[in-house]
Amino acid sequence: MIIRWRRQQDYFIVRLYQDLMGDWVLSESWGNTLNNKGSVNHNIFHCYHEARGQLREISRRQKTLGFKKTVSKEQQIELDFG
């Protein structure tokens, strides 16, 4: 799952995916398109519901900061590692 937010030239992107060990990885990328500076943070969760809870918190925070979700045309392929 990929979710993007924008506020003028600022962007914030979250990716939620399951790694080969079965853990859930929540990657956050943010920066500014004008100065090409950005950062990345990765958090690992053992449970999908914990990762989704963190994603809900991020979504609330971005809305509070004035960011708007943008439409993504990417499609994610889900693999069954279970």
All heavy atoms as an XYZ file, in Angstrom:
699
protein
N       0.844     -1.163      0.000
C       0.000      0.000      0.000
C       0.896      1.236      0.000
O       1.875      1.297      0.729
C      -0.882     -0.034      1.256
C      -1.620      1.239      1.528
S      -2.520      1.242      3.104
C      -3.322     -0.326      3.099
N       0.543      2.187     -0.857
C       1.284      3.440     -0.925
C       0.289      4.588     -0.791
O      -0.718      4.629     -1.494
C       2.049      3.575     -2.255
C       3.071      2.443     -2.387
C       2.733      4.933     -2.347
C       3.747      2.389     -3.730
N       0.586      5.500      0.132
C      -0.262      6.677      0.331
C       0.627      7.903      0.235
O       1.696      7.957      0.837
C      -0.983      6.640      1.690
C      -1.809      5.369      1.816
C      -1.857      7.881      1.861
C      -2.413      5.165      3.175
N       0.150      8.896     -0.527
C       0.914     10.141     -0.716
C       0.108     11.325     -0.210
O      -1.092     11.401     -0.419
C       1.200     10.351     -2.198
C       2.152      9.379     -2.778
C       2.383      9.747     -4.259
N       3.473      8.988     -4.803
C       3.349      7.800     -5.360
N       2.172      7.241     -5.440
N       4.404      7.170     -5.837
N       0.820     12.269      0.408
C       0.240     13.546      0.833
C       1.098     14.668      0.275
O       2.310     14.510      0.132
C       0.223     13.672      2.351
C      -0.707     12.768      3.067
C      -2.024     13.016      3.389
C      -0.428     11.492      3.620
N      -2.551     11.970      4.084
C      -1.588     11.012      4.243
C       0.717     10.686      3.641
C      -1.655      9.782      4.879
C       0.657      9.464      4.270
C      -0.520      9.030      4.877
N       0.458     15.807      0.003
C       1.190     16.991     -0.462
C       0.663     18.232      0.237
O      -0.507     18.320      0.570
C       1.021     17.193     -1.960
C       1.883     16.283     -2.787
C       1.914     16.747     -4.213
N       2.949     17.747     -4.447
C       4.188     17.471     -4.775
N       4.573     16.225     -4.878
N       5.057     18.431     -4.995
N       1.570     19.174      0.424
C       1.233     20.520      0.892
C       2.195     21.452      0.163
O       3.371     21.523      0.511
C       1.406     20.642      2.403
C       1.011     22.016      2.944
C       1.249     22.101      4.417
N       2.692     21.988      4.665
C       3.228     21.749      5.858
N       2.454     21.580      6.918
N       4.536     21.660      6.012
N       1.695     22.100     -0.867
C       2.514     22.929     -1.752
C       3.672     22.081     -2.279
O       3.426     21.086     -2.941
C       2.958     24.199     -1.048
C       1.785     25.071     -0.654
C       2.198     26.259      0.185
O       3.331     26.386      0.619
N       1.238     27.143      0.414
N       4.919     22.429     -2.006
C       6.048     21.648     -2.514
C       6.485     20.540     -1.559
O       7.370     19.753     -1.886
C       7.258     22.563     -2.802
C       7.102     23.428     -4.023
C       6.178     24.604     -3.790
O       6.057     25.089     -2.676
N       5.507     25.049     -4.833
N       5.880     20.467     -0.392
C       6.228     19.421      0.569
C       5.468     18.135      0.237
O       4.311     18.178     -0.170
C       5.873     19.850      1.994
C       6.679     21.051      2.455
O       7.855     21.155      2.051
O       6.129     21.875      3.195
N       6.139     17.016      0.434
C       5.488     15.724      0.209
C       5.758     14.794      1.384
O       6.722     14.953      2.128
C       5.969     15.081     -1.096
C       7.437     14.720     -1.095
C       7.875     13.490     -0.602
C       8.395     15.608     -1.579
C       9.208     13.165     -0.585
C       9.740     15.284     -1.569
C      10.137     14.063     -1.072
O      11.465     13.742     -1.055
N       4.875     13.823      1.538
C       5.013     12.792      2.560
C       4.448     11.517      1.952
O       3.301     11.507      1.488
C       4.248     13.180      3.826
C       4.602     12.345      5.010
C       5.612     12.730      5.871
C       3.930     11.166      5.272
C       5.953     11.961      6.970
C       4.256     10.386      6.362
C       5.266     10.779      7.216
N       5.235     10.455      1.913
C       4.815      9.195      1.300
C       4.990      8.072      2.315
O       6.020      7.971      2.980
C       5.662      8.880      0.051
C       5.547     10.009     -0.971
C       5.230      7.543     -0.561
C       6.536      9.921     -2.095
N       3.980      7.226      2.408
C       4.040      6.067      3.300
C       3.843      4.808      2.462
O       2.964      4.752      1.610
C       2.950      6.137      4.390
C       2.916      4.862      5.201
C       3.173      7.320      5.296
N       4.685      3.831      2.723
C       4.552      2.523      2.083
C       4.404      1.479      3.183
O       5.207      1.452      4.115
C       5.781      2.212      1.249
C       5.945      3.113      0.060
C       7.299      2.880     -0.620
N       7.482      3.770     -1.742
C       7.992      5.001     -1.643
N       8.379      5.469     -0.474
N       8.120      5.763     -2.710
N       3.404      0.644      3.040
C       3.193     -0.454      3.986
C       3.258     -1.748      3.194
O       2.508     -1.934      2.234
C       1.839     -0.313      4.691
C       1.466     -1.435      5.651
C       2.482     -1.557      6.783
C       0.070     -1.235      6.191
N       4.191     -2.612      3.583
C       4.344     -3.871      2.863
C       4.856     -4.952      3.807
O       5.415     -4.668      4.865
C       5.284     -3.712      1.666
C       6.667     -3.227      2.036
C       7.701     -4.119      2.282
C       6.946     -1.864      2.133
C       8.969     -3.671      2.621
C       8.210     -1.411      2.466
C       9.207     -2.311      2.710
O      10.458     -1.868      3.046
N       4.675     -6.191      3.393
C       5.143     -7.322      4.179
C       6.469     -7.796      3.592
O       6.592     -7.975      2.377
C       4.119     -8.449      4.150
C       4.389     -9.528      5.157
C       3.236    -10.512      5.261
O       2.479    -10.682      4.329
N       3.123    -11.152      6.408
N       7.474     -7.982      4.453
C       8.771     -8.440      3.972
C       8.807     -9.968      3.900
O       7.823    -10.642      4.221
C       9.913     -7.869      4.823
C       9.934     -8.380      6.250
O       9.205     -9.354      6.573
O      10.679     -7.811      7.065
N       9.925    -10.504      3.469
C      10.042    -11.955      3.288
C      10.039    -12.738      4.596
O       9.849    -13.948      4.592
C      11.307    -12.274      2.491
C      11.295    -11.780      1.044
C      12.634    -12.055      0.379
C      10.169    -12.432      0.264
N      10.256    -12.054      5.718
C      10.216    -12.714      7.020
C       8.809    -12.710      7.613
O       8.578    -13.259      8.680
C      11.186    -12.021      7.990
C      12.629    -12.040      7.515
S      13.265    -13.711      7.271
C      13.349    -14.296      8.933
N       7.874    -12.055      6.935
C       6.504    -12.000      7.418
C       6.206    -10.774      8.268
O       5.076    -10.593      8.711
N       7.208     -9.925      8.521
C       6.984     -8.694      9.274
C       6.391     -7.637      8.359
O       6.520     -7.696      7.135
C       8.299     -8.168      9.864
C       8.859     -9.073     10.937
O       8.062     -9.641     11.709
O      10.092     -9.213     11.000
N       5.744     -6.644      8.959
C       5.160     -5.534      8.216
C       6.070     -4.323      8.350
O       6.462     -3.952      9.446
C       3.758     -5.229      8.733
C       2.826     -6.317      8.328
C       2.497     -7.427      9.045
C       2.151     -6.429      7.091
N       1.648     -8.220      8.327
C       1.411     -7.632      7.115
C       2.076     -5.638      5.949
C       0.621     -8.047      6.058
C       1.289     -6.051      4.892
C       0.570     -7.246      4.952
N       6.420     -3.736      7.222
C       7.332     -2.596      7.184
C       6.533     -1.350      6.798
O       5.819     -1.347      5.794
C       8.472     -2.818      6.177
C       9.415     -1.629      6.164
C       9.218     -4.099      6.494
N       6.664     -0.324      7.617
C       6.035      0.967      7.351
C       7.166      1.953      7.061
O       7.921      2.321      7.948
C       5.216      1.421      8.559
C       4.375      2.662      8.368
C       3.239      2.388      7.400
C       3.816      3.118      9.690
N       7.301      2.331      5.799
C       8.341      3.259      5.374
C       7.731      4.636      5.168
O       6.707      4.763      4.500
C       8.974      2.802      4.058
O       9.639      1.585      4.239
N       8.359      5.639      5.750
C       7.911      7.014      5.605
C       8.999      7.794      4.876
O      10.161      7.731      5.261
C       7.681      7.660      6.975
C       6.683      6.923      7.833
C       6.688      7.447      9.248
O       6.348      8.629      9.446
O       7.063      6.674     10.152
N       8.622      8.518      3.827
C       9.544      9.376      3.080
C       8.949     10.767      3.045
O       7.753     10.922      2.811
C       9.702      8.875      1.640
O      10.066      7.527      1.611
N       9.782     11.781      3.259
C       9.274     13.146      3.223
C      10.355     14.086      2.744
O      11.527     13.775      2.790
C       8.755     13.577      4.592
C       9.803     13.571      5.660
C      10.615     14.609      6.007
C      10.172     12.481      6.496
N      11.465     14.232      7.027
C      11.209     12.917      7.347
C       9.740     11.166      6.620
C      11.800     12.094      8.289
C      10.330     10.348      7.560
C      11.356     10.819      8.381
N       9.894     15.224      2.240
C      10.843     16.211      1.763
C      10.149     17.347      1.045
O       8.947     17.566      1.197
N      10.940     18.053      0.242
C      10.464     19.221     -0.473
C      10.978     19.130     -1.908
O      12.165     18.898     -2.129
C      10.978     20.493      0.204
C      10.444     21.743     -0.420
O      10.823     22.085     -1.529
N       9.570     22.416      0.301
N      10.086     19.325     -2.872
C      10.474     19.186     -4.272
C      11.341     20.334     -4.767
O      12.027     20.193     -5.773
C       9.235     19.070     -5.178
O       8.407     20.214     -4.980
C       8.460     17.809     -4.867
N      11.341     21.462     -4.074
C      12.149     22.600     -4.510
C      13.625     22.438     -4.206
O      14.482     22.795     -5.002
C      11.637     23.897     -3.878
C      10.272     24.378     -4.371
C       9.878     25.655     -3.647
C      10.280     24.583     -5.870
N      13.933     21.917     -3.033
C      15.352     21.803     -2.650
C      15.883     20.377     -2.747
O      17.033     20.122     -2.410
C      15.580     22.358     -1.244
C      14.799     21.617     -0.178
O      14.342     20.507     -0.380
N      14.637     22.256      0.973
N      15.044     19.435     -3.197
C      15.453     18.035     -3.375
C      16.033     17.409     -2.117
O      16.852     16.507     -2.190
C      16.442     17.895     -4.534
C      15.799     18.197     -5.861
O      14.631     17.889     -6.069
N      16.541     18.810     -6.748
N      15.652     17.915     -0.957
C      16.086     17.319      0.308
C      14.945     16.476      0.862
O      13.785     16.828      0.744
C      16.480     18.396      1.308
C      17.726     19.136      0.923
C      18.158     20.092      1.992
C      19.422     20.809      1.551
N      19.871     21.758      2.557
N      15.308     15.377      1.475
C      14.293     14.510      2.046
C      14.903     13.537      3.027
O      16.121     13.462      3.185
N      14.044     12.791      3.668
C      14.470     11.792      4.649
C      13.569     10.562      4.538
O      12.487     10.621      3.969
C      14.380     12.356      6.066
O      15.272     13.423      6.230
N      14.044      9.486      5.132
C      13.302      8.226      5.127
C      13.394      7.601      6.509
O      14.424      7.696      7.177
C      13.884      7.239      4.082
C      13.168      5.906      4.135
C      13.832      7.824      2.690
N      12.301      6.969      6.929
C      12.272      6.254      8.197
C      11.535      4.931      7.968
O      10.547      4.883      7.238
C      11.555      7.091      9.256
C      11.584      6.428     10.609
O      12.612      5.905     11.033
N      10.458      6.441     11.287
N      12.029      3.857      8.589
C      11.396      2.542      8.468
C      11.048      2.032      9.866
O      11.889      2.089     10.759
C      12.325      1.530      7.803
C      12.806      1.941      6.458
N      12.015      1.889      5.337
C      13.999      2.422      6.052
C      12.708      2.323      4.296
N      13.919      2.653      4.713
N       9.838      1.534     10.011
C       9.412      0.895     11.261
C       8.929     -0.507     10.936
O       8.246     -0.716      9.930
C       8.276      1.678     11.922
C       8.753      2.999     12.464
O       9.622      3.039     13.308
N       8.193      4.080     11.947
N       9.274     -1.448     11.792
C       8.888     -2.840     11.575
C       7.864     -3.251     12.630
O       8.051     -2.995     13.826
C      10.124     -3.759     11.641
C      11.099     -3.295     10.597
C       9.729     -5.211     11.539
C      12.120     -4.204     10.129
N       6.799     -3.890     12.163
C       5.736     -4.371     13.037
C       5.560     -5.866     12.793
O       5.658     -6.344     11.666
C       4.419     -3.652     12.716
C       4.479     -2.166     12.945
C       4.892     -1.308     11.934
C       4.138     -1.634     14.175
C       4.957      0.060     12.143
C       4.203     -0.267     14.392
C       4.618      0.582     13.373
N       5.272     -6.590     13.855
C       5.069     -8.032     13.733
C       3.626     -8.361     13.394
O       3.322     -9.482     12.995
C       5.488     -8.743     15.027
C       6.926     -8.511     15.355
N       7.963     -9.020     14.607
C       7.511     -7.786     16.335
C       9.106     -8.633     15.110
N       8.869     -7.883     16.170
N       2.758     -7.363     13.523
C       1.330     -7.577     13.315
C       0.787     -6.511     12.351
O       1.087     -5.329     12.491
C       0.622     -7.481     14.670
S      -1.164     -7.465     14.589
N      -0.002     -6.948     11.384
C      -0.599     -6.037     10.411
C      -1.455     -4.971     11.094
O      -1.420     -3.808     10.715
C      -1.443     -6.842      9.417
C      -2.207     -5.988      8.439
C      -1.554     -5.379      7.366
C      -3.580     -5.804      8.582
C      -2.252     -4.605      6.461
C      -4.281     -5.028      7.675
C      -3.609     -4.434      6.615
O      -4.300     -3.665      5.726
N      -2.206     -5.356     12.121
C      -3.097     -4.409     12.797
C      -2.320     -3.302     13.507
O      -2.771     -2.156     13.554
C      -4.032     -5.145     13.761
C      -4.940     -6.097     13.046
N      -5.940     -5.683     12.201
C      -4.971     -7.446     13.022
C      -6.560     -6.721     11.697
N      -5.991     -7.816     12.186
N      -1.153     -3.614     14.054
C      -0.302     -2.580     14.662
C       0.184     -1.598     13.601
O       0.181     -0.387     13.817
C       0.905     -3.217     15.352
C       0.576     -3.982     16.602
C       1.819     -4.656     17.174
O       2.945     -4.372     16.708
O       1.651     -5.470     18.086
N       0.592     -2.119     12.460
C       1.070     -1.263     11.370
C      -0.052     -0.365     10.862
O       0.151      0.830     10.626
C       1.626     -2.115     10.234
N      -1.257     -0.913     10.714
C      -2.403     -0.112     10.264
C      -2.760      0.954     11.294
O      -3.139      2.062     10.948
C      -3.623     -0.989      9.998
C      -3.557     -1.810      8.730
C      -3.499     -0.936      7.505
N      -4.642     -0.053      7.428
C      -5.350      0.176      6.360
N      -5.035     -0.419      5.240
N      -6.367      1.008      6.377
N      -2.629      0.637     12.573
C      -2.870      1.626     13.621
C      -1.903      2.787     13.513
O      -2.290      3.959     13.639
N      -0.638      2.488     13.269
C       0.365      3.539     13.084
C       0.055      4.353     11.834
O       0.193      5.577     11.835
C       1.762      2.930     12.987
C       2.851      3.952     12.826
C       2.992      4.856     14.038
O       2.700      4.466     15.163
N       3.450      6.070     13.805
N      -0.398      3.701     10.792
C      -0.767      4.398      9.560
C      -1.936      5.358      9.798
O      -1.941      6.480      9.283
C      -1.117      3.388      8.477
C      -1.425      3.929      7.099
C      -0.289      4.782      6.564
C      -1.719      2.783      6.156
N      -2.899      4.958     10.612
C      -4.018      5.852     10.966
C      -3.511      7.082     11.715
O      -3.965      8.196     11.476
C      -5.060      5.111     11.793
C      -5.998      4.261     10.961
C      -7.167      3.736     11.774
N      -6.760      2.796     12.811
C      -6.552      1.498     12.603
N      -6.705      0.973     11.397
N      -6.198      0.715     13.590
N      -2.573      6.886     12.627
C      -1.992      8.018     13.352
C      -1.255      8.970     12.409
O      -1.366     10.192     12.537
C      -1.043      7.524     14.449
C      -1.729      6.867     15.610
C      -2.678      7.822     16.319
O      -2.318      8.991     16.544
O      -3.800      7.382     16.632
N      -0.518      8.417     11.479
C       0.197      9.245     10.502
C      -0.804     10.044      9.676
O      -0.618     11.239      9.435
C       1.083      8.371      9.590
C       2.258      7.805     10.395
C       1.567      9.155      8.373
C       3.044      6.738      9.677
N      -1.874      9.401      9.249
C      -2.898     10.073      8.447
C      -3.523     11.237      9.211
O      -3.700     12.335      8.659
C      -3.969      9.075      8.026
O      -4.883      9.671      7.154
N      -3.826     11.031     10.489
C      -4.377     12.110     11.322
C      -3.384     13.268     11.442
O      -3.763     14.433     11.340
C      -4.719     11.584     12.717
C      -5.972     10.778     12.754
C      -6.352     10.428     14.192
N      -7.186      9.251     14.156
C      -6.931      8.116     14.766
N      -5.871      7.996     15.539
N      -7.746      7.090     14.660
N      -2.127     12.936     11.658
C      -1.098     13.956     11.807
C      -0.941     14.767     10.522
O      -0.859     15.993     10.560
C       0.229     13.310     12.194
C       1.348     14.323     12.429
C       2.636     13.658     12.834
N       3.164     12.889     11.720
C       3.697     11.681     11.809
N       3.790     11.070     12.976
N       4.158     11.057     10.758
N      -0.923     14.090      9.379
C      -0.769     14.798      8.111
C      -1.949     15.736      7.851
O      -1.761     16.854      7.384
C      -0.615     13.804      6.955
C       0.662     12.996      7.018
C       1.889     13.855      7.179
O       2.457     13.946      8.251
N       2.292     14.511      6.128
N      -3.134     15.289      8.179
C      -4.315     16.132      8.007
C      -4.224     17.363      8.906
O      -4.507     18.481      8.478
C      -5.583     15.328      8.326
C      -6.848     16.071      8.026
C      -8.066     15.190      8.255
C      -9.332     15.950      7.932
N     -10.519     15.130      8.127
N      -3.799     17.181     10.144
C      -3.630     18.293     11.085
C      -2.602     19.300     10.576
O      -2.765     20.507     10.767
C      -3.191     17.763     12.461
O      -4.185     16.863     12.943
C      -3.002     18.883     13.462
N      -1.568     18.821      9.905
C      -0.510     19.684      9.385
C      -0.880     20.358      8.059
O      -0.097     21.116      7.513
C       0.778     18.885      9.207
C       1.433     18.391     10.497
C       2.587     17.444     10.181
C       1.904     19.563     11.347
N      -2.064     20.044      7.537
C      -2.525     20.692      6.311
C      -2.164     19.966      5.030
O      -2.305     20.524      3.940
N      -1.711     18.720      5.134
C      -1.399     17.931      3.942
C      -2.682     17.330      3.376
O      -3.613     17.005      4.112
C      -0.429     16.794      4.276
C       0.994     17.232      4.407
C       1.436     17.882      5.547
C       1.898     16.986      3.392
C       2.754     18.279      5.682
C       3.222     17.376      3.507
C       3.653     18.031      4.655
N      -2.728     17.162      2.066
C      -3.866     16.549      1.375
C      -3.396     15.270      0.695
O      -2.311     15.227      0.106
C      -4.420     17.485      0.302
C      -4.809     18.847      0.801
C      -6.149     18.820      1.438
C      -6.554     20.259      1.776
N      -7.468     20.360      2.821
N      -4.230     14.231      0.763
C      -3.903     12.988      0.076
C      -3.972     13.205     -1.428
O      -4.815     13.945     -1.920
C      -4.877     11.876      0.452
C      -4.597     11.245      1.782
C      -5.497     10.061      1.987
C      -5.305      9.500      3.372
N      -6.210      8.385      3.631
N      -3.072     12.557     -2.144
C      -3.095     12.604     -3.602
C      -3.436     11.219     -4.124
O      -3.207     10.213     -3.457
C      -1.740     13.060     -4.180
O      -0.737     12.125     -3.790
C      -1.368     14.442     -3.676
N      -3.964     11.168     -5.320
C      -4.368      9.902     -5.924
C      -3.145      9.195     -6.483
O      -2.311      9.796     -7.149
C      -5.399     10.149     -7.046
C      -5.783      8.843     -7.723
C      -6.623     10.851     -6.492
N      -3.061      7.907     -6.204
C      -1.960      7.100     -6.708
C      -2.505      6.136     -7.757
O      -3.514      5.479     -7.533
C      -1.326      6.310     -5.564
O      -0.342      5.444     -6.071
N      -1.827      6.047     -8.887
C      -2.245      5.133     -9.942
C      -1.474      3.821     -9.888
O      -1.622      2.984    -10.751
C      -2.063      5.803    -11.304
C      -2.970      6.994    -11.486
C      -2.802      7.622    -12.843
C      -3.705      8.831    -12.941
N      -3.588      9.524    -14.209
N      -0.641      3.668     -8.867
C       0.137      2.443     -8.746
C      -0.732      1.319     -8.231
O      -1.633      1.525     -7.436
C       1.301      2.658     -7.778
C       2.271      3.703     -8.255
C       3.372      3.917     -7.247
O       3.926      2.932     -6.744
O       3.667      5.079     -6.970
N      -0.449      0.114     -8.672
C      -1.147     -1.058     -8.185
C      -0.162     -1.940     -7.439
O       0.961     -2.144     -7.898
C      -1.771     -1.839     -9.333
C      -2.884     -1.087    -10.022
C      -3.539     -1.936    -11.087
O      -3.206     -3.099    -11.265
N      -4.483     -1.348    -11.786
N      -0.603     -2.439     -6.308
C       0.246     -3.307     -5.509
C      -0.180     -4.753     -5.709
O      -1.364     -5.052     -5.746
C       0.121     -2.948     -4.024
C       0.546     -1.524     -3.718
C       2.009     -1.330     -3.997
O       2.845     -2.041     -3.487
N       2.321     -0.346     -4.824
N       0.776     -5.629     -5.820
C       0.504     -7.063     -5.948
C       0.743     -7.682     -4.582
O       1.814     -7.536     -4.004
C       1.424     -7.702     -6.986
C       1.192     -7.056     -8.349
C       1.199     -9.205     -7.049
C       2.207     -7.479     -9.400
N      -0.261     -8.359     -4.053
C      -0.110     -9.004     -2.752
C       0.353    -10.437     -2.949
O      -0.179    -11.167     -3.770
C      -1.424     -8.951     -1.987
C      -1.816     -7.534     -1.620
C      -2.974     -7.496     -0.652
O      -3.129     -8.435      0.142
O      -3.709     -6.511     -0.705
N       1.356    -10.822     -2.177
C       1.877    -12.174     -2.213
C       1.533    -12.874     -0.908
O       1.604    -12.267      0.150
C       3.402    -12.150     -2.409
C       3.883    -11.407     -3.662
C       5.397    -11.327     -3.649
C       3.391    -12.108     -4.907
N       1.208    -14.130     -0.976
C       0.859    -14.892      0.218
C       2.084    -15.646      0.701
O       2.500    -16.624      0.095
C      -0.277    -15.867     -0.093
C      -0.723    -16.639      1.130
O      -0.362    -16.240      2.259
O      -1.434    -17.647      0.964
N       2.699    -15.137      1.782
C       3.876    -15.783      2.350
C       3.510    -16.804      3.417
O       4.374    -17.421      4.004
C       4.833    -14.743      2.939
C       5.428    -13.831      1.904
C       5.114    -12.495      1.883
C       6.286    -14.323      0.937
C       5.663    -11.651      0.943
C       6.827    -13.499     -0.021
C       6.512    -12.147     -0.015
N       2.234    -16.891      3.753
C       1.785    -17.732      4.854
C       1.741    -19.149      4.572
O       2.163    -20.025      4.082
